[in-house]
């Protein structure tokens, strides 16, 4: 991790003490989006693949949690989060299996199409279950975590645990192999490793982690909306990962912090902040991805 990253984590830990309700809300969003953006950065770090479909896992995790909790009560929160993680794992494995031979822009488009399919199914296919355009409001918080500050600190502890596991994984022999996979896929295959299994493993872990981020966010926010499944959500996650540097372990959290802080700053000055933010960040993301070789047009 970057040397200064612990200072960012320390600042986030002080939010309940030094900030008000608004700062606490922003901090919670940093945690939730940071988890999901870390999932996307992990996929790139281990396979070199870039996805525009992580909204399907992020939003899917939020919907799975909301549906179970609303129908069975807040006491089933652990089961609901586990279900969300398993759904994220299953969806990502299916998507990865379909796109194993895809690279660059082709994999990007495949993941985008997948997320849009999930978005349409949730929004229009089963409105009686998913709430259609209105989504699912009235989701309670987990028992014992009803206070916003307590919920936030629990999420921050979860985020720290994820980052520590991420670091341990990358330092392990398997992590070293997967890091080599991103750099030279053919060389890893020549050494006798099963490329497909490695990619499926990375994709599964990435999807499960993104779903966990969605499950955490809906617990704080109290509702889930079809927009959480849209391509713009995938784009935001990608921008966060790219702004954070993609490869560093801290990429997702740093990117989420920058983006959410920038959004809060711009929205206080102009009603057109979405337009300016979108143009700037998408241009920055595309430029950064091209410079890192993550996207090869025509590859």
C-alpha positions in Angstrom: 0.0 0.0 0.0 1.1 3.6 -0.5 2.8 5.1 2.5 0.2 7.7 3.0 -2.8 5.4 2.7 -2.9 4.6 6.4 -3.3 8.3 7.0 -6.4 8.2 4.8 -7.8 5.3 6.8 -7.1 7.2 10.0 -8.9 10.2 8.7 -11.9 8.0 7.8 -11.9 6.5 11.3 -12.2 10.0 12.8 -15.2 11.0 10.7 -17.7 10.1 13.5 -15.9 12.3 15.9 -15.0 15.3 13.8 -17.8 15.3 11.2 -21.6 15.7 11.3 -24.3 13.6 9.7 -23.4 14.7 6.2 -19.7 13.8 6.6 -20.8 10.4 8.1 -23.0 9.8 5.0 -20.1 10.6 2.7 -17.8 8.4 4.7 -20.2 5.5 4.5 -20.5 5.9 0.7 -16.7 5.9 0.5 -16.6 2.5 2.4 -19.3 0.9 0.3 -18.1 2.2 -3.1 -14.5 1.6 -2.0 -15.3 -2.1 -1.4 -16.9 -2.5 -4.8 -14.1 -0.5 -6.6 -11.5 -2.6 -4.9 -13.2 -5.7 -6.4 -12.9 -4.2 -9.8 -9.2 -3.2 -9.3 -8.6 -6.8 -8.0 -9.9 -8.2 -11.3 -7.5 -6.1 -13.2 -4.6 -6.7 -10.9 -4.9 -10.5 -11.2 -6.0 -10.9 -14.8 -5.6 -7.7 -16.7 -9.3 -7.7 -17.5 -11.4 -4.5 -17.3 -15.1 -4.8 -16.6 -18.1 -2.5 -17.2 -20.5 -5.0 -15.6 -19.8 -4.8 -11.9 -23.0 -2.9 -11.4 -24.7 -6.2 -11.9 -22.9 -7.6 -8.8 -23.0 -4.4 -6.8 -26.6 -3.7 -7.4 -27.5 -7.4 -7.3 -26.0 -7.7 -3.9 -28.1 -4.7 -2.7 -31.3 -6.2 -4.2 -30.7 -9.6 -2.7 -30.1 -8.2 0.7 -33.1 -5.9 0.6 -35.5 -8.6 -0.7 -34.6 -11.1 2.0 -34.5 -8.5 4.9 -37.8 -6.9 3.9 -39.6 -10.3 3.6 -38.0 -12.1 6.6 -36.9 -9.3 9.0 -33.7 -7.7 10.1 -32.7 -10.8 12.1 -31.7 -12.6 8.9 -29.1 -10.0 7.9 -26.2 -12.4 8.1 -28.0 -14.8 5.8 -29.0 -12.0 3.4 -25.4 -10.8 3.1 -24.2 -14.3 2.5 -26.8 -14.8 -0.2 -25.7 -11.5 -1.8 -22.1 -12.7 -1.8 -23.0 -16.1 -3.3 -25.2 -14.4 -6.0 -22.3 -12.1 -6.9 -20.0 -15.1 -7.1 -22.4 -17.1 -9.3 -23.1 -14.2 -11.7 -19.5 -13.3 -12.1 -18.5 -17.0 -12.8 -21.2 -17.2 -15.4 -20.1 -14.0 -17.1 -16.4 -15.0 -16.9 -17.1 -18.4 -18.4 -18.9 -16.8 -21.3 -16.1 -14.3 -21.9 -13.0 -16.4 -21.2 -11.6 -15.9 -24.7 -12.4 -12.2 -24.8 -9.9 -9.5 -24.2 -9.7 -5.7 -24.2 -12.6 -3.9 -25.6 -14.5 -7.1 -26.4 -14.6 -8.2 -22.8 -15.5 -4.7 -21.8 -18.5 -4.7 -24.2 -19.6 -8.2 -23.0 -19.6 -7.1 -19.4 -21.5 -4.0 -20.3 -24.2 -6.0 -22.1 -24.5 -8.4 -19.2 -25.1 -5.6 -16.7 -27.7 -4.0 -18.9 -29.5 -7.3 -19.2 -29.6 -7.6 -15.4 -30.7 -3.9 -15.2 -33.7 -4.5 -17.6 -34.7 -7.7 -16.0 -34.9 -6.1 -12.5 -36.5 -2.9 -13.7 -39.1 -4.3 -16.1 -39.1 -8.1 -15.9 -40.3 -8.6 -12.3 -41.7 -5.3 -11.0 -43.9 -7.1 -8.5 -40.8 -8.5 -6.8 -38.1 -5.8 -7.4 -40.4 -2.7 -7.2 -39.8 -1.8 -10.8 -38.9 1.9 -11.3 -39.4 2.7 -7.6 -36.9 0.1 -6.3 -37.2 -1.3 -2.7 -37.5 1.3 0.1 -37.8 0.7 3.8 -34.8 -1.7 4.3 -33.9 -1.7 8.0 -30.3 -1.8 9.4 -28.8 -4.9 11.0 -29.6 -5.4 14.7 -27.0 -3.7 16.9 -25.9 -1.4 14.1 -28.9 0.9 13.9 -26.8 4.0 14.9 -25.2 5.5 11.7 -21.8 6.0 13.4 -21.7 2.4 14.6 -22.7 1.1 11.2 -20.1 3.2 9.6 -17.3 2.0 11.9 -18.3 -1.6 11.3 -18.1 -1.1 7.6 -14.7 0.6 8.0 -13.5 -2.4 10.0 -14.8 -4.7 7.2 -13.0 -2.6 4.6 -9.7 -2.8 6.5 -10.1 -6.6 6.8 -10.7 -6.9 3.1 -7.6 -4.9 2.3 -5.5 -7.0 4.6 -6.8 -10.2 3.0 -6.2 -8.7 -0.4 -2.5 -8.0 0.5 -2.1 -11.5 1.9 -3.5 -13.0 -1.3 -1.3 -11.0 -3.6 1.8 -12.0 -1.5 0.9 -15.7 -1.6 2.3 -18.1 -4.3 -1.1 -18.1 -6.0 -1.3 -14.4 -5.9 2.1 -14.2 -7.5 1.0 -16.5 -10.3 -2.1 -14.4 -10.9 0.0 -11.2 -11.0 2.1 -12.9 -13.6 -1.0 -13.8 -15.5 -1.9 -10.2 -16.0 1.6 -9.5 -17.3 2.1 -12.4 -19.6 -0.8 -14.9 -20.0 1.0 -17.2 -22.4 4.1 -17.6 -20.2 1.9 -18.6 -17.3 0.1 -21.2 -19.5 3.5 -22.6 -20.7 4.4 -23.1 -17.0 1.5 -25.5 -16.7 -1.1 -23.4 -15.0 -4.8 -23.6 -16.1 -5.5 -20.1 -17.3 -9.3 -20.6 -17.4 -9.4 -21.7 -13.7 -7.3 -18.8 -12.6 -9.5 -16.3 -14.5 -12.7 -17.9 -13.1 -11.2 -17.7 -9.5 -10.3 -14.0 -9.9 -13.7 -13.2 -11.5 -15.6 -15.1 -8.8 -13.8 -13.3 -5.9 -14.3 -9.9 -7.6 -18.0 -10.4 -8.2 -18.5 -11.6 -4.6 -16.7 -8.6 -3.2 -18.6 -6.2 -5.3 -21.9 -7.7 -4.1 -20.7 -7.3 -0.5 -20.2 -3.6 -1.2 -23.8 -3.4 -2.4 -25.1 -5.3 0.6 -23.3 -2.8 2.9 -24.6 0.3 1.1 -28.3 -0.8 1.2 -28.1 -1.4 4.9 -27.1 2.2 5.5 -29.2 3.9 2.8 -32.3 1.9 3.5 -33.3 1.5 -0.1 -32.1 0.1 -3.4 -32.9 1.5 -6.9 -32.6 0.2 -10.4 -29.9 2.8 -11.0 -27.6 0.8 -8.8 -27.6 -1.8 -11.6 -27.2 0.6 -14.5 -24.1 1.1 -16.8 -23.5 4.5 -15.2 -22.8 2.7 -11.8 -20.4 0.4 -13.6 -18.7 3.4 -15.1 -18.4 5.1 -11.7 -16.8 2.0 -10.2 -14.3 1.8 -13.1 -13.5 5.5 -12.8 -12.9 5.1 -9.1 -10.5 2.2 -9.7 -8.7 4.0 -12.4 -8.3 7.2 -10.5 -6.9 5.2 -7.7 -4.3 3.7 -9.9 -5.9 0.3 -10.7 -2.9 -1.8 -9.5 -2.2 -0.6 -5.9 -4.1 -2.3 -3.1 -5.5 1.0 -2.1 -6.8 1.9 -5.6 -10.5 1.4 -4.9 -10.6 3.3 -1.7 -8.5 6.2 -2.9 -10.6 6.5 -6.1 -13.8 6.3 -4.2 -12.7 9.0 -1.8 -11.6 11.3 -4.5 -14.7 10.9 -6.6 -17.2 11.2 -3.7 -15.3 14.3 -2.4 -15.2 15.8 -5.9 -18.9 15.2 -6.3 -19.8 16.8 -3.0 -17.6 19.8 -3.9 -19.0 20.4 -7.4 -22.7 19.8 -6.4 -22.4 22.7 -3.9 -21.5 25.1 -6.8 -23.5 24.1 -9.8 -26.7 22.2 -10.8 -24.8 20.9 -13.8 -22.1 19.1 -11.7 -23.1 15.7 -13.1 -22.2 16.9 -16.6 -18.8 18.3 -15.7 -17.9 15.5 -13.5 -18.9 12.9 -16.0 -17.1 14.4 -18.9 -13.9 14.9 -16.9 -13.8 11.6 -15.2 -14.7 9.4 -18.2 -12.0 11.2 -20.2 -9.5 10.7 -17.4 -10.5 7.0 -17.1 -10.1 6.3 -20.8 -6.8 8.0 -21.0 -5.5 6.2 -17.9 -6.6 2.8 -19.2 -5.0 3.3 -22.6 -1.8 4.5 -21.0 -1.7 1.4 -18.8 -2.5 -0.9 -21.6 -5.7 -2.1 -20.0 -7.7 -1.3 -23.2 -6.5 -2.0 -26.7 -8.8 -0.9 -29.4 -9.1 -3.7 -31.9 -7.4 -6.2 -29.5 
